């Protein structure tokens, strides 16, 4: 009986609820609009980046969407400081989200280009 309890304790000690992947997925295409561009009917206004970093205080962070929203807000803030806002016929394209997670921090970087249709 003591051996069984000892084996169970050792097995429990070696298990973990932390994932080993740096990217846990689930962030598909940001919008579902499809546009056929047979001619050059748009202007590229610029490429912008926003980064957000948070400390992980507990064993795992569960609000990765929140940190992505923070990165998007900083990206739009960077665009606004350059004099470009999402108004009228402007849109975000080529949106990419990079997540880097270590034991103590998680960092999200969102990069996108802003275009304006003619």
Phi and psi in degrees as a GROMACS rama.xvg file:
@    title "Ramachandran Plot"
@    xaxis  label "Phi"
@    yaxis  label "Psi"
@TYPE xy
-65.2394  -36.3589  UNK-2
-66.655  -38.5391  UNK-3
-64.9052  -44.1489  UNK-4
-64.3235  -40.8362  UNK-5
-63.0253  -43.6018  UNK-6
-63.7019  -40.381  UNK-7
-66.2368  -38.948  UNK-8
-66.3421  -41.4173  UNK-9
-65.515  -42.5317  UNK-10
-63.6001  -39.1171  UNK-11
-67.4105  -36.9292  UNK-12
-66.7306  -29.9138  UNK-13
-90.6192  -2.19099  UNK-14
-89.0326  158.978  UNK-15
-148.69  152.551  UNK-16
-103.997  10.4168  UNK-17
-89.9992  133.993  UNK-18
-79.7136  153.061  UNK-19
-92.1394  -9.65302  UNK-20
-82.0554  141.611  UNK-21
-78.9465  -23.2938  UNK-22
-125.496  118.494  UNK-23
-96.8123  8.06379  UNK-24
69.8913  -170.704  UNK-25
92.9284  8.13552  UNK-26
-116.671  81.6137  UNK-27
-81.879  -158.52  UNK-28
-56.7485  134.394  UNK-29
-71.3476  -33.1375  UNK-30
-137.649  164.578  UNK-31
-108.947  13.1342  UNK-32
-77.7492  131.5  UNK-33
-118.005  129.868  UNK-34
-124.898  130.627  UNK-35
-89.9685  119.744  UNK-36
-109.886  80.6705  UNK-37
-80.3371  -19.5921  UNK-38
-134.127  169.175  UNK-39
-84.363  84.833  UNK-40
-107.124  29.7077  UNK-41
-149.316  159.494  UNK-42
-119.291  136.543  UNK-43
-84.9552  120.636  UNK-44
-89.5682  -20.4135  UNK-45
154.976  167.434  UNK-46
-113.723  132.338  UNK-47
-131.836  153.378  UNK-48
-134.451  142.816  UNK-49
-136.16  138.302  UNK-50
-128.37  138.713  UNK-51
-131.348  138.284  UNK-52
-130.805  137.35  UNK-53
-132.655  147.331  UNK-54
-80.6514  143.944  UNK-55
-97.2154  111.602  UNK-56
-88.1411  -31.3561  UNK-57
-104.716  -168.904  UNK-58
-64.4595  -29.0461  UNK-59
-154.133  151.904  UNK-60
-100.074  135.688  UNK-61
-109.936  -8.79936  UNK-62
-107.407  62.012  UNK-63
-71.3841  -28.3221  UNK-64
-64.5178  -34.6747  UNK-65
-64.1083  -40.9199  UNK-66
-72.2951  -29.6724  UNK-67
-69.0199  -38.4298  UNK-68
-63.3045  -38.3762  UNK-69
-64.2474  -41.4332  UNK-70
-64.878  -38.5911  UNK-71
-66.2936  -41.4792  UNK-72
-61.7552  -40.2833  UNK-73
-68.4559  -35.4867  UNK-74
-64.2261  -44.8369  UNK-75
-67.1289  -32.4708  UNK-76
-65.773  -40.5627  UNK-77
-64.1413  -38.9969  UNK-78
-66.2061  -40.973  UNK-79
-64.8982  -37.521  UNK-80
-68.0489  -21.749  UNK-81
-89.2307  2.21409  UNK-82
89.8329  16.0093  UNK-83
-121.226  123.467  UNK-84
-122.417  157.093  UNK-85
-84.2779  87.6895  UNK-86
-132.354  156.818  UNK-87
61.6065  -124.118  UNK-88
-97.9479  30.9824  UNK-89
-97.0742  148.556  UNK-90
-148.799  155.183  UNK-91
-86.2938  132.487  UNK-92
-133.422  163.528  UNK-93
52.057  48.1784  UNK-94
-77.8879  128.834  UNK-95
-131.889  144.422  UNK-96
-123.751  124.757  UNK-97
-113.57  127.371  UNK-98
-113.261  129.885  UNK-99
-123.616  120.271  UNK-100
-123.119  126.117  UNK-101
-114.995  -174.193  UNK-102
-67.7728  -27.2353  UNK-103
-111.272  -19.5251  UNK-104
-140.282  154.997  UNK-105
-129.735  136.16  UNK-106
-130.048  132.424  UNK-107
-119.236  132.621  UNK-108
-123.912  124.995  UNK-109
-112.733  130.617  UNK-110
-125.303  137.588  UNK-111
-156.179  160.414  UNK-112
-107.378  145.045  UNK-113
-107.623  125.923  UNK-114
-118.085  159.183  UNK-115
-128.527  124.732  UNK-116
-78.1934  142.842  UNK-117
